[in-house]
Amino acid sequence: MQSRSSKRTSSKGTSSKGTSSSRDAWKAAYERSSHRDVDFETMSGITLEPVYGPENGEFPGQFPYTRGPYASMYRSKLWTMRQFAGFGTAEDTNVRFKELLRAGGSGLSTAFDMPTLMGRDSDDALAEGEVGRAGVAVDTLADMEELFGGIDLSAVSTSMTINSPAPIVLAMYIGVADETGVARPSLSGTLQNDILKEYQAQKEYVFPPRPSMRLVSDVVRFCSVELPRWHPISISGYHIREAGSTAAQELAFTLGNGFAYVESALASGLAIDEFAPRLSFFFNAHIDFFEEIAKYRAARRIWARWLRDRYGATSERSLTLRFHTQTAGVSLTAQQPEVNVARVAIEALAGVLGGTQSLHTDSFDEALALPTEKAARIALRTQQVIAHETGVANVADPLGGSWFVEELTDEMERQALALIDYVGELGHGSMLEGTIEAIEEGWFQGEIAEASYQFERKLQSGRWILVGANGYTEGDDSETATLYIDDEVEDRQLKRLAEVKRGRDDAAVAAALARISTEAADPSINLMPAFIEGVRAYATVGEIVHALENVFGTWTEPNSL
Protein backbone atom coordinates (compact mmCIF):
# COMPACT_ATOMS: atom_id res chain seq x y z
CA MET A 1 0.00 0.00 0.00
CA GLN A 2 1.19 3.52 -0.76
CA SER A 3 2.44 5.43 2.28
CA ARG A 4 -0.28 7.52 3.94
CA SER A 5 2.04 10.54 3.71
CA SER A 6 2.59 10.24 -0.05
CA LYS A 7 1.69 13.29 -2.04
CA ARG A 8 -1.84 13.13 -3.46
CA THR A 9 -2.02 14.14 -7.12
CA SER A 10 -4.82 14.31 -9.61
CA SER A 11 -5.08 12.22 -12.76
CA LYS A 12 -3.33 15.06 -14.61
CA GLY A 13 -0.03 14.05 -13.02
CA THR A 14 2.68 12.75 -15.36
CA SER A 15 5.33 10.12 -14.87
CA SER A 16 9.03 10.67 -15.17
CA LYS A 17 10.27 10.71 -18.75
CA GLY A 18 10.68 7.19 -20.08
CA THR A 19 9.15 5.61 -16.95
CA SER A 20 5.80 3.86 -16.97
CA SER A 21 3.73 4.43 -13.84
CA SER A 22 0.62 2.91 -12.29
CA ARG A 23 -1.16 6.00 -13.52
CA ASP A 24 -0.10 5.32 -17.11
CA ALA A 25 -1.61 1.84 -16.97
CA TRP A 26 -4.78 3.19 -15.38
CA LYS A 27 -5.05 5.99 -17.96
CA ALA A 28 -4.77 3.54 -20.86
CA ALA A 29 -7.59 1.45 -19.40
CA TYR A 30 -9.68 4.52 -18.64
CA GLU A 31 -9.37 5.85 -22.17
CA ARG A 32 -10.58 2.53 -23.58
CA SER A 33 -13.80 2.94 -21.57
CA SER A 34 -16.94 4.70 -22.69
CA HIS A 35 -18.10 7.58 -20.50
CA ARG A 36 -21.49 8.95 -19.57
CA ASP A 37 -22.52 12.15 -21.30
CA VAL A 38 -22.65 14.35 -18.20
CA ASP A 39 -20.65 17.27 -16.78
CA PHE A 40 -18.04 15.80 -14.44
CA GLU A 41 -17.79 18.87 -12.24
CA THR A 42 -19.06 20.19 -8.93
CA MET A 43 -22.28 22.17 -8.63
CA SER A 44 -20.14 25.31 -8.67
CA GLY A 45 -18.36 24.31 -11.87
CA ILE A 46 -15.07 22.92 -10.57
CA THR A 47 -13.82 20.30 -13.03
CA LEU A 48 -13.31 16.88 -11.45
CA GLU A 49 -10.66 14.41 -12.50
CA PRO A 50 -11.79 10.78 -12.86
CA VAL A 51 -9.48 9.64 -10.06
CA TYR A 52 -7.03 11.07 -7.53
CA GLY A 53 -3.92 9.51 -6.04
CA PRO A 54 -0.12 9.27 -6.08
CA GLU A 55 1.66 8.54 -9.35
CA ASN A 56 2.60 4.97 -8.49
CA GLY A 57 -0.16 4.16 -6.06
CA GLU A 58 -2.96 1.69 -6.72
CA PHE A 59 -5.70 2.85 -9.08
CA PRO A 60 -9.20 1.53 -9.77
CA GLY A 61 -9.17 -1.44 -12.13
CA GLN A 62 -5.70 -2.53 -10.96
CA PHE A 63 -4.83 -5.63 -8.93
CA PRO A 64 -5.82 -6.23 -6.15
CA TYR A 65 -8.76 -3.93 -6.99
CA THR A 66 -9.05 -2.34 -3.55
CA ARG A 67 -10.16 0.89 -5.23
CA GLY A 68 -12.71 -0.73 -7.54
CA PRO A 69 -12.99 -3.36 -10.27
CA TYR A 70 -13.03 -0.93 -13.21
CA ALA A 71 -10.77 1.95 -14.24
CA SER A 72 -13.63 4.33 -14.96
CA MET A 73 -16.13 3.09 -12.36
CA TYR A 74 -19.36 5.13 -12.42
CA ARG A 75 -18.05 7.54 -15.05
CA SER A 76 -18.86 4.80 -17.54
CA LYS A 77 -21.96 3.23 -16.04
CA LEU A 78 -23.95 3.77 -12.89
CA TRP A 79 -24.71 0.83 -10.66
CA THR A 80 -27.82 -1.22 -11.47
CA MET A 81 -30.73 0.12 -9.42
CA ARG A 82 -32.81 -2.80 -8.21
CA GLN A 83 -35.88 -2.88 -6.01
CA PHE A 84 -36.87 -6.11 -4.27
CA ALA A 85 -40.41 -6.94 -5.33
CA GLY A 86 -42.69 -9.88 -4.79
CA PHE A 87 -46.02 -10.36 -3.05
CA GLY A 88 -49.29 -12.17 -3.53
CA THR A 89 -49.74 -13.96 -6.83
CA ALA A 90 -47.60 -13.76 -9.95
CA GLU A 91 -50.22 -11.44 -11.45
CA ASP A 92 -49.90 -9.02 -8.50
CA THR A 93 -46.11 -8.93 -8.68
CA ASN A 94 -46.06 -8.51 -12.45
CA VAL A 95 -47.93 -5.22 -11.99
CA ARG A 96 -45.32 -4.06 -9.41
CA PHE A 97 -42.45 -5.10 -11.71
CA LYS A 98 -43.81 -2.97 -14.53
CA GLU A 99 -44.34 0.00 -12.18
CA LEU A 100 -40.72 -0.18 -11.00
CA LEU A 101 -39.44 -0.35 -14.56
CA ARG A 102 -41.57 2.67 -15.51
CA ALA A 103 -40.15 4.54 -12.49
CA GLY A 104 -36.61 4.12 -13.80
CA GLY A 105 -35.50 0.86 -12.24
CA SER A 106 -32.88 -0.91 -14.34
CA GLY A 107 -33.22 -4.42 -12.96
CA LEU A 108 -35.76 -6.69 -11.30
CA SER A 109 -35.20 -8.43 -7.97
CA THR A 110 -37.66 -11.18 -7.13
CA ALA A 111 -38.80 -12.06 -3.61
CA PHE A 112 -40.54 -15.42 -3.20
CA ASP A 113 -42.94 -16.36 -0.44
CA MET A 114 -41.90 -18.69 2.37
CA PRO A 115 -43.52 -21.87 0.98
CA THR A 116 -41.68 -21.41 -2.33
CA LEU A 117 -38.39 -20.71 -0.52
CA MET A 118 -38.81 -23.92 1.45
CA GLY A 119 -39.73 -26.00 -1.61
CA ARG A 120 -43.38 -26.43 -0.67
CA ASP A 121 -46.43 -25.85 -2.82
CA SER A 122 -49.22 -23.45 -1.93
CA ASP A 123 -51.57 -26.39 -1.26
CA ASP A 124 -49.17 -28.00 1.23
CA ALA A 125 -50.66 -28.11 4.74
CA LEU A 126 -47.59 -26.30 6.12
CA ALA A 127 -48.08 -23.44 3.65
CA GLU A 128 -51.43 -22.39 5.04
CA GLY A 129 -51.46 -18.72 6.02
CA GLU A 130 -48.09 -18.01 4.35
CA VAL A 131 -49.01 -18.05 0.65
CA GLY A 132 -48.02 -14.77 -1.01
CA ARG A 133 -47.31 -13.09 2.34
CA ALA A 134 -43.56 -12.42 2.33
CA GLY A 135 -43.08 -12.67 -1.42
CA VAL A 136 -44.67 -14.02 -4.58
CA ALA A 137 -46.07 -17.56 -4.69
CA VAL A 138 -44.58 -19.67 -7.48
CA ASP A 139 -45.72 -23.26 -7.77
CA THR A 140 -45.41 -24.11 -11.48
CA LEU A 141 -44.15 -22.80 -14.80
CA ALA A 142 -47.59 -21.22 -15.26
CA ASP A 143 -46.81 -18.83 -12.37
CA MET A 144 -43.45 -17.91 -13.88
CA GLU A 145 -45.11 -17.28 -17.25
CA GLU A 146 -47.50 -14.86 -15.58
CA LEU A 147 -44.81 -13.30 -13.38
CA PHE A 148 -42.81 -12.14 -16.40
CA GLY A 149 -45.68 -11.68 -18.82
CA GLY A 150 -45.15 -8.65 -21.07
CA ILE A 151 -41.52 -8.23 -19.94
CA ASP A 152 -38.73 -8.77 -22.48
CA LEU A 153 -36.28 -11.09 -20.71
CA SER A 154 -33.55 -10.16 -23.18
CA ALA A 155 -33.79 -6.50 -22.14
CA VAL A 156 -33.91 -6.77 -18.36
CA SER A 157 -31.55 -8.16 -15.72
CA THR A 158 -33.37 -10.34 -13.19
CA SER A 159 -32.23 -11.34 -9.73
CA MET A 160 -34.00 -14.22 -7.97
CA THR A 161 -33.54 -14.62 -4.23
CA ILE A 162 -33.98 -18.33 -3.63
CA ASN A 163 -31.69 -21.14 -2.52
CA SER A 164 -32.70 -24.78 -1.95
CA PRO A 165 -35.19 -24.80 -4.86
CA ALA A 166 -33.01 -22.38 -6.88
CA PRO A 167 -32.23 -24.80 -9.75
CA ILE A 168 -35.96 -25.50 -10.17
CA VAL A 169 -36.87 -21.81 -10.30
CA LEU A 170 -34.04 -21.15 -12.77
CA ALA A 171 -35.42 -23.98 -14.92
CA MET A 172 -38.78 -22.19 -14.92
CA TYR A 173 -37.17 -18.89 -15.95
CA ILE A 174 -35.39 -20.69 -18.80
CA GLY A 175 -38.72 -22.27 -19.73
CA VAL A 176 -40.32 -18.82 -20.09
CA ALA A 177 -37.39 -17.60 -22.20
CA ASP A 178 -37.61 -20.64 -24.47
CA GLU A 179 -41.35 -20.15 -24.92
CA THR A 180 -41.01 -16.45 -25.76
CA GLY A 181 -38.15 -16.88 -28.20
CA VAL A 182 -35.41 -15.36 -26.04
CA ALA A 183 -32.11 -17.11 -26.68
CA ARG A 184 -30.53 -18.51 -23.52
CA PRO A 185 -27.21 -16.66 -24.08
CA SER A 186 -29.21 -13.40 -24.00
CA LEU A 187 -30.49 -13.96 -20.46
CA SER A 188 -28.77 -11.85 -17.82
CA GLY A 189 -29.28 -11.82 -14.10
CA THR A 190 -28.40 -13.55 -10.88
CA LEU A 191 -29.61 -16.62 -9.04
CA GLN A 192 -28.83 -16.43 -5.34
CA ASN A 193 -28.30 -20.20 -5.08
CA ASP A 194 -26.04 -19.77 -2.01
CA ILE A 195 -26.92 -22.74 0.14
CA LEU A 196 -23.96 -22.49 2.55
CA LYS A 197 -25.17 -19.28 4.15
CA GLU A 198 -28.57 -20.93 4.67
CA TYR A 199 -27.03 -23.39 7.11
CA GLN A 200 -25.04 -20.58 8.71
CA ALA A 201 -27.68 -17.88 9.02
CA GLN A 202 -30.97 -17.83 7.12
CA LYS A 203 -32.10 -21.45 7.70
CA GLU A 204 -34.03 -21.94 4.45
CA TYR A 205 -32.49 -25.31 3.66
CA VAL A 206 -34.07 -28.63 2.71
CA PHE A 207 -31.32 -31.14 1.91
CA PRO A 208 -28.05 -31.94 3.74
CA PRO A 209 -24.99 -29.83 2.84
CA ARG A 210 -23.20 -32.23 0.49
CA PRO A 211 -26.06 -33.00 -1.94
CA SER A 212 -27.00 -29.32 -1.77
CA MET A 213 -23.50 -28.44 -2.94
CA ARG A 214 -23.96 -30.87 -5.82
CA LEU A 215 -27.03 -28.88 -6.94
CA VAL A 216 -25.08 -25.63 -6.77
CA SER A 217 -22.28 -27.12 -8.89
CA ASP A 218 -24.80 -28.41 -11.42
CA VAL A 219 -26.14 -24.88 -11.88
CA VAL A 220 -22.63 -23.44 -12.24
CA ARG A 221 -21.68 -26.05 -14.86
CA PHE A 222 -24.94 -25.62 -16.77
CA CYS A 223 -24.72 -21.82 -16.84
CA SER A 224 -21.08 -21.83 -17.93
CA VAL A 225 -22.25 -23.44 -21.19
CA GLU A 226 -25.89 -22.39 -21.68
CA LEU A 227 -26.20 -19.00 -19.93
CA PRO A 228 -22.88 -17.17 -20.32
CA ARG A 229 -24.30 -13.82 -19.11
CA TRP A 230 -25.96 -15.31 -16.04
CA HIS A 231 -24.50 -15.23 -12.51
CA PRO A 232 -25.18 -18.77 -11.18
CA ILE A 233 -24.44 -17.88 -7.54
CA SER A 234 -24.78 -14.70 -5.54
CA ILE A 235 -22.53 -15.48 -2.59
CA SER A 236 -24.38 -13.70 0.15
CA GLY A 237 -23.11 -12.04 3.26
CA TYR A 238 -26.31 -10.06 3.56
CA HIS A 239 -28.20 -12.72 5.51
CA ILE A 240 -25.19 -13.49 7.69
CA ARG A 241 -25.14 -9.84 8.76
CA GLU A 242 -28.91 -9.70 9.19
CA ALA A 243 -28.63 -12.68 11.56
CA GLY A 244 -26.37 -10.61 13.82
CA SER A 245 -22.77 -11.07 12.65
CA THR A 246 -20.11 -8.39 12.81
CA ALA A 247 -18.86 -6.78 9.59
CA ALA A 248 -15.65 -8.83 9.77
CA GLN A 249 -17.63 -12.06 10.21
CA GLU A 250 -19.84 -11.16 7.27
CA LEU A 251 -16.75 -10.56 5.16
CA ALA A 252 -14.93 -13.72 6.28
CA PHE A 253 -17.85 -16.14 6.10
CA THR A 254 -18.97 -14.81 2.73
CA LEU A 255 -15.55 -15.00 1.09
CA GLY A 256 -14.93 -18.36 2.75
CA ASN A 257 -18.15 -19.66 1.22
CA GLY A 258 -17.00 -18.27 -2.11
CA PHE A 259 -13.75 -20.21 -1.88
CA ALA A 260 -15.74 -23.35 -1.01
CA TYR A 261 -17.86 -22.92 -4.16
CA VAL A 262 -14.69 -22.43 -6.20
CA GLU A 263 -13.26 -25.69 -4.87
CA SER A 264 -16.55 -27.50 -5.52
CA ALA A 265 -16.64 -26.28 -9.14
CA LEU A 266 -12.99 -27.22 -9.64
CA ALA A 267 -13.74 -30.71 -8.30
CA SER A 268 -16.56 -31.04 -10.84
CA GLY A 269 -14.03 -30.61 -13.66
CA LEU A 270 -14.39 -26.92 -14.53
CA ALA A 271 -11.31 -24.77 -15.03
CA ILE A 272 -11.12 -21.73 -12.75
CA ASP A 273 -11.39 -19.13 -15.51
CA GLU A 274 -14.38 -20.95 -17.03
CA PHE A 275 -16.69 -20.12 -14.14
CA ALA A 276 -15.08 -17.61 -11.75
CA PRO A 277 -15.90 -14.56 -13.92
CA ARG A 278 -19.62 -15.25 -13.37
CA LEU A 279 -19.48 -15.54 -9.59
CA SER A 280 -21.03 -12.54 -7.87
CA PHE A 281 -21.43 -11.42 -4.27
CA PHE A 282 -24.17 -9.84 -2.19
CA PHE A 283 -23.22 -7.71 0.80
CA ASN A 284 -25.11 -5.85 3.48
CA ALA A 285 -24.86 -2.05 3.72
CA HIS A 286 -25.23 -1.42 7.43
CA ILE A 287 -25.32 1.87 9.30
CA ASP A 288 -21.66 2.13 10.46
CA PHE A 289 -20.71 4.17 7.41
CA PHE A 290 -16.92 3.88 7.19
CA GLU A 291 -16.78 0.28 8.43
CA GLU A 292 -19.01 -0.76 5.54
CA ILE A 293 -16.86 1.05 2.97
CA ALA A 294 -13.72 -0.60 4.38
CA LYS A 295 -15.45 -4.00 4.24
CA TYR A 296 -16.13 -3.73 0.51
CA ARG A 297 -12.58 -2.57 -0.25
CA ALA A 298 -11.07 -5.43 1.78
CA ALA A 299 -13.38 -7.95 0.08
CA ARG A 300 -12.05 -7.11 -3.37
CA ARG A 301 -8.45 -7.30 -2.17
CA ILE A 302 -8.78 -10.69 -0.45
CA TRP A 303 -10.72 -12.26 -3.34
CA ALA A 304 -8.20 -11.12 -5.96
CA ARG A 305 -5.20 -12.44 -4.06
CA TRP A 306 -6.76 -15.81 -3.23
CA LEU A 307 -8.09 -16.43 -6.74
CA ARG A 308 -4.69 -15.66 -8.27
CA ASP A 309 -2.32 -17.14 -5.71
CA ARG A 310 -4.28 -20.13 -4.41
CA TYR A 311 -6.56 -21.15 -7.29
CA GLY A 312 -4.43 -20.07 -10.26
CA ALA A 313 -6.89 -17.71 -11.94
CA THR A 314 -5.36 -15.57 -14.67
CA SER A 315 -8.40 -13.82 -16.16
CA GLU A 316 -8.94 -10.32 -14.84
CA ARG A 317 -12.67 -11.06 -14.74
CA SER A 318 -11.97 -13.95 -12.36
CA LEU A 319 -9.94 -11.74 -10.04
CA THR A 320 -12.33 -8.78 -9.86
CA LEU A 321 -14.95 -9.28 -7.18
CA ARG A 322 -18.24 -7.67 -8.22
CA PHE A 323 -21.13 -7.35 -5.82
CA HIS A 324 -24.72 -6.33 -5.20
CA THR A 325 -25.56 -4.39 -2.06
CA GLN A 326 -28.77 -4.09 -0.07
CA THR A 327 -29.31 -1.66 2.76
CA ALA A 328 -29.70 -3.30 6.17
CA GLY A 329 -33.24 -4.42 6.84
CA VAL A 330 -32.26 -5.22 10.42
CA SER A 331 -31.31 -1.56 10.98
CA LEU A 332 -34.86 -0.36 10.31
CA THR A 333 -37.18 0.46 13.19
CA ALA A 334 -40.91 0.02 13.51
CA GLN A 335 -40.84 3.06 15.79
CA GLN A 336 -40.82 6.39 13.93
CA PRO A 337 -40.48 4.55 10.59
CA GLU A 338 -39.98 7.75 8.59
CA VAL A 339 -36.51 7.99 10.17
CA ASN A 340 -35.66 4.90 8.15
CA VAL A 341 -35.50 7.08 5.03
CA ALA A 342 -32.37 8.71 6.49
CA ARG A 343 -30.87 5.36 7.49
CA VAL A 344 -31.40 3.90 4.03
CA ALA A 345 -29.85 6.94 2.31
CA ILE A 346 -26.71 6.75 4.49
CA GLU A 347 -26.36 3.00 3.98
CA ALA A 348 -26.88 3.29 0.23
CA LEU A 349 -24.24 6.02 0.06
CA ALA A 350 -21.77 3.67 1.80
CA GLY A 351 -22.48 1.02 -0.83
CA VAL A 352 -21.80 3.48 -3.63
CA LEU A 353 -18.62 4.87 -2.06
CA GLY A 354 -17.53 1.27 -1.55
CA GLY A 355 -17.91 0.59 -5.28
CA THR A 356 -21.00 -1.61 -5.58
CA GLN A 357 -22.18 -2.78 -9.02
CA SER A 358 -25.82 -3.13 -8.05
CA LEU A 359 -27.91 -1.68 -5.23
CA HIS A 360 -31.25 -2.27 -3.55
CA THR A 361 -32.58 0.30 -1.12
CA ASP A 362 -35.04 -0.86 1.54
CA SER A 363 -38.35 0.91 1.88
CA PHE A 364 -38.97 2.84 5.09
CA ASP A 365 -42.00 0.71 6.02
CA GLU A 366 -40.33 -2.70 5.77
CA ALA A 367 -40.02 -3.11 9.54
CA LEU A 368 -43.83 -3.20 9.52
CA ALA A 369 -44.80 -5.08 6.35
CA LEU A 370 -43.98 -5.58 2.70
CA PRO A 371 -43.41 -2.14 1.13
CA THR A 372 -46.22 -0.09 -0.29
CA GLU A 373 -45.84 1.18 -3.84
CA LYS A 374 -45.16 4.71 -2.55
CA ALA A 375 -42.47 3.55 -0.12
CA ALA A 376 -40.78 1.47 -2.83
CA ARG A 377 -40.72 4.50 -5.13
CA ILE A 378 -39.12 6.67 -2.41
CA ALA A 379 -36.47 3.98 -1.94
CA LEU A 380 -35.69 4.01 -5.66
CA ARG A 381 -35.65 7.82 -5.73
CA THR A 382 -33.05 7.68 -2.92
CA GLN A 383 -30.65 5.90 -5.27
CA GLN A 384 -31.40 8.37 -8.04
CA VAL A 385 -30.62 11.33 -5.76
CA ILE A 386 -27.27 9.74 -4.85
CA ALA A 387 -26.51 9.07 -8.52
CA HIS A 388 -27.50 12.39 -10.02
CA GLU A 389 -27.39 15.04 -7.28
CA THR A 390 -24.57 14.29 -4.83
CA GLY A 391 -21.66 14.11 -7.29
CA VAL A 392 -20.22 10.95 -5.70
CA ALA A 393 -20.40 9.07 -9.01
CA ASN A 394 -18.09 11.55 -10.75
CA VAL A 395 -14.83 10.31 -9.20
CA ALA A 396 -13.67 6.73 -8.72
CA ASP A 397 -13.01 5.76 -5.09
CA PRO A 398 -13.20 9.32 -3.72
CA LEU A 399 -12.22 8.11 -0.23
CA GLY A 400 -9.08 6.32 -1.42
CA GLY A 401 -6.04 7.57 0.46
CA SER A 402 -8.00 8.62 3.53
CA TRP A 403 -5.84 7.63 6.48
CA PHE A 404 -8.90 6.41 8.37
CA VAL A 405 -10.44 4.43 5.49
CA GLU A 406 -7.13 2.83 4.50
CA GLU A 407 -6.31 1.75 8.07
CA LEU A 408 -9.85 0.45 8.58
CA THR A 409 -9.60 -1.50 5.31
CA ASP A 410 -6.37 -3.12 6.54
CA GLU A 411 -7.92 -4.02 9.89
CA MET A 412 -11.03 -5.46 8.26
CA GLU A 413 -8.79 -7.63 6.06
CA ARG A 414 -6.75 -8.79 9.05
CA GLN A 415 -9.79 -9.86 11.09
CA ALA A 416 -11.44 -11.59 8.14
CA LEU A 417 -8.33 -13.55 7.20
CA ALA A 418 -7.97 -14.84 10.77
CA LEU A 419 -11.48 -16.33 10.57
CA ILE A 420 -10.93 -17.69 7.05
CA ASP A 421 -7.70 -19.35 8.15
CA TYR A 422 -9.52 -21.05 11.03
CA VAL A 423 -12.09 -22.58 8.65
CA GLY A 424 -9.27 -23.73 6.35
CA GLU A 425 -7.56 -25.43 9.28
CA LEU A 426 -10.79 -27.30 10.09
CA GLY A 427 -10.73 -28.67 6.53
CA HIS A 428 -7.01 -29.53 6.66
CA GLY A 429 -6.34 -27.02 3.91
CA SER A 430 -9.66 -27.33 2.08
CA MET A 431 -12.09 -24.44 2.41
CA LEU A 432 -14.89 -26.67 1.09
CA GLU A 433 -14.33 -29.36 3.70
CA GLY A 434 -13.69 -26.80 6.42
CA THR A 435 -16.92 -24.95 5.70
CA ILE A 436 -19.00 -28.13 5.76
CA GLU A 437 -17.24 -29.27 8.94
CA ALA A 438 -17.95 -25.92 10.62
CA ILE A 439 -21.62 -26.12 9.57
CA GLU A 440 -21.97 -29.65 10.90
CA GLU A 441 -20.35 -28.60 14.19
CA GLY A 442 -22.56 -25.51 14.47
CA TRP A 443 -19.51 -23.23 14.64
CA PHE A 444 -20.80 -20.54 12.28
CA GLN A 445 -24.14 -20.47 14.02
CA GLY A 446 -22.50 -20.10 17.42
CA GLU A 447 -20.20 -17.27 16.27
CA ILE A 448 -23.10 -15.31 14.79
CA ALA A 449 -25.26 -15.89 17.87
CA GLU A 450 -22.52 -14.59 20.16
CA ALA A 451 -21.99 -11.47 18.06
CA SER A 452 -25.73 -10.82 18.04
CA TYR A 453 -25.88 -11.23 21.80
CA GLN A 454 -23.03 -8.78 22.38
CA PHE A 455 -24.72 -6.14 20.21
CA GLU A 456 -28.02 -6.66 22.02
CA ARG A 457 -26.20 -5.98 25.30
CA LYS A 458 -25.02 -2.64 23.88
CA LEU A 459 -28.60 -1.76 22.95
CA GLN A 460 -29.99 -2.76 26.32
CA SER A 461 -27.31 -0.80 28.20
CA GLY A 462 -27.66 2.24 25.97
CA ARG A 463 -24.03 2.02 24.84
CA TRP A 464 -25.41 2.01 21.28
CA ILE A 465 -28.27 4.39 20.54
CA LEU A 466 -30.91 3.31 18.05
CA VAL A 467 -32.86 6.49 17.37
CA GLY A 468 -36.54 6.06 18.12
CA ALA A 469 -36.08 2.67 19.78
CA ASN A 470 -33.84 3.13 22.83
CA GLY A 471 -33.19 6.85 22.50
CA TYR A 472 -35.03 9.96 21.29
CA THR A 473 -38.27 8.04 21.58
CA GLU A 474 -40.54 11.05 21.91
CA GLY A 475 -42.26 12.21 18.73
CA ASP A 476 -44.99 11.36 16.30
CA ASP A 477 -45.58 7.61 16.30
CA SER A 478 -48.82 7.76 14.37
CA GLU A 479 -49.80 4.64 12.50
CA THR A 480 -48.17 4.16 9.10
CA ALA A 481 -50.24 2.79 6.23
CA THR A 482 -48.89 -0.61 5.19
CA LEU A 483 -49.43 -3.10 2.41
CA TYR A 484 -52.14 -5.60 3.34
CA ILE A 485 -52.19 -9.08 1.81
CA ASP A 486 -55.79 -10.26 1.86
CA ASP A 487 -56.70 -13.89 2.51
CA GLU A 488 -58.24 -14.02 -0.95
CA VAL A 489 -54.68 -14.03 -2.38
CA GLU A 490 -54.18 -17.54 -1.02
CA ASP A 491 -57.57 -18.61 -2.37
CA ARG A 492 -56.67 -17.32 -5.84
CA GLN A 493 -53.32 -19.10 -5.81
CA LEU A 494 -54.86 -22.39 -4.71
CA LYS A 495 -57.43 -22.19 -7.50
CA ARG A 496 -54.69 -21.40 -10.00
CA LEU A 497 -52.62 -24.37 -8.87
CA ALA A 498 -55.61 -26.72 -9.02
CA GLU A 499 -56.37 -25.58 -12.59
CA VAL A 500 -52.80 -26.24 -13.69
CA LYS A 501 -52.86 -29.72 -12.17
CA ARG A 502 -56.14 -30.55 -13.88
CA GLY A 503 -54.88 -29.41 -17.27
CA ARG A 504 -51.46 -31.07 -17.33
CA ASP A 505 -50.43 -34.50 -18.64
CA ASP A 506 -50.09 -36.63 -15.49
CA ALA A 507 -48.10 -39.32 -17.30
CA ALA A 508 -45.55 -36.73 -18.48
CA VAL A 509 -45.27 -35.37 -14.93
CA ALA A 510 -44.70 -38.86 -13.48
CA ALA A 511 -42.06 -39.64 -16.10
CA ALA A 512 -40.25 -36.35 -15.44
CA LEU A 513 -40.24 -36.89 -11.66
CA ALA A 514 -38.99 -40.46 -12.10
CA ARG A 515 -36.12 -39.16 -14.25
CA ILE A 516 -35.22 -36.60 -11.58
CA SER A 517 -35.10 -39.24 -8.84
CA THR A 518 -33.04 -41.62 -10.97
CA GLU A 519 -30.53 -38.98 -12.04
CA ALA A 520 -30.27 -37.54 -8.53
CA ALA A 521 -28.83 -40.88 -7.43
CA ASP A 522 -26.00 -40.51 -9.96
CA PRO A 523 -23.71 -37.60 -8.99
CA SER A 524 -22.06 -37.64 -12.42
CA ILE A 525 -25.27 -36.39 -14.10
CA ASN A 526 -26.13 -32.69 -14.24
CA LEU A 527 -29.73 -32.36 -13.04
CA MET A 528 -30.58 -29.10 -14.81
CA PRO A 529 -31.88 -30.73 -18.04
CA ALA A 530 -34.14 -33.00 -15.96
CA PHE A 531 -35.46 -29.99 -14.03
CA ILE A 532 -36.22 -28.16 -17.28
CA GLU A 533 -38.11 -31.20 -18.58
CA GLY A 534 -40.01 -31.43 -15.28
CA VAL A 535 -41.14 -27.80 -15.18
CA ARG A 536 -42.16 -27.93 -18.84
CA ALA A 537 -44.51 -30.76 -17.88
CA TYR A 538 -45.83 -28.40 -15.16
CA ALA A 539 -44.50 -30.46 -12.29
CA THR A 540 -44.65 -28.30 -9.17
CA VAL A 541 -41.77 -27.01 -7.08
CA GLY A 542 -42.94 -29.21 -4.21
CA GLU A 543 -43.18 -32.35 -6.36
CA ILE A 544 -39.65 -31.90 -7.68
CA VAL A 545 -38.27 -31.16 -4.20
CA HIS A 546 -40.01 -34.29 -2.87
CA ALA A 547 -38.42 -36.37 -5.65
CA LEU A 548 -35.02 -35.09 -4.53
CA GLU A 549 -35.80 -35.64 -0.83
CA ASN A 550 -36.36 -39.32 -1.57
CA VAL A 551 -32.73 -39.54 -2.68
CA PHE A 552 -30.91 -36.82 -0.71
CA GLY A 553 -32.83 -36.87 2.56
CA THR A 554 -33.43 -33.72 4.64
CA TRP A 555 -31.31 -31.72 7.08
CA THR A 556 -31.73 -30.99 10.78
CA GLU A 557 -29.46 -28.36 12.28
CA PRO A 558 -27.15 -29.39 15.15
CA ASN A 559 -27.56 -27.65 18.48
CA SER A 560 -24.78 -25.04 18.56
CA LEU A 561 -25.47 -23.75 22.09
Number of C-alpha atoms within 10 A of each C-alpha: 8 14 10 13 8 13 11 14 13 15 18 13 14 14 14 9 6 6 8 13 16 15 26 17 15 20 19 11 16 21 11 10 16 11 14 13 8 9 11 18 14 14 11 6 9 9 12 16 14 22 24 23 21 20 24 15 17 21 29 24 22 21 18 24 25 28 28 28 24 21 26 27 27 23 20 17 14 17 19 18 22 28 27 23 22 26 26 27 24 26 17 16 23 21 13 18 23 16 14 21 16 10 12 14 21 18 24 23 20 23 23 24 24 22 28 28 24 21 26 23 26 29 19 12 9 11 18 12 12 18 30 30 24 19 25 27 31 31 29 26 27 20 21 21 19 18 25 20 17 10 14 14 23 16 13 17 19 21 22 21 19 26 28 25 24 26 22 28 27 21 22 27 23 23 21 22 20 12 12 13 11 17 15 20 14 16 23 19 19 24 25 22 30 27 29 29 25 20 23 24 21 15 14 18 23 25 20 18 21 13 18 21 23 19 22 24 25 23 26 27 21 16 20 20 12 14 21 19 18 24 25 30 25 25 28 30 27 27 23 26 28 20 19 22 27 18 24 24 24 25 30 27 27 28 24 26 24 25 23 22 24 23 19 20 24 16 11 16 9 18 15 20 18 18 22 25 21 22 23 23 25 22 30 29 34 28 20 12 17 17 20 25 25 26 27 31 28 27 27 25 22 22 21 22 18 15 22 17 11 10 16 15 21 13 15 16 17 22 26 27 29 24 22 26 29 24 27 23 22 16 16 25 21 18 21 21 22 18 15 23 19 13 20 28 21 19 26 30 22 25 28 24 26 28 29 28 23 20 25 26 27 29 30 27 25 21 18 16 17 22 24 17 16 11 20 23 18 16 23 23 18 21 24 15 12 17 19 13 12 13 15 17 24 27 20 26 26 17 18 21 24 11 13 14 18 20 14 20 23 16 17 24 23 15 15 24 20 12 17 22 16 16 26 19 14 17 17 11 13 15 26 22 20 23 27 21 16 18 22 20 15 18 19 22 24 16 17 21 17 15 16 17 14 12 16 15 12 12 16 11 11 12 11 14 14 15 14 17 14 14 12 10 13 9 9 10 13 9 9 13 11 15 16 12 16 11 14 10 17 23 14 13 22 18 12 17 20 12 11 19 16 9 9 14 13 14 10 16 22 15 13 24 26 16 17 23 21 14 17 23 14 11 13 11 13 18 22 20 13 21 24 23 21 29 26 23 21 24 26 27 28 22 20 23 23 19 19 22 17 12 17 20 13 15 13 11 15 12 11 14 9
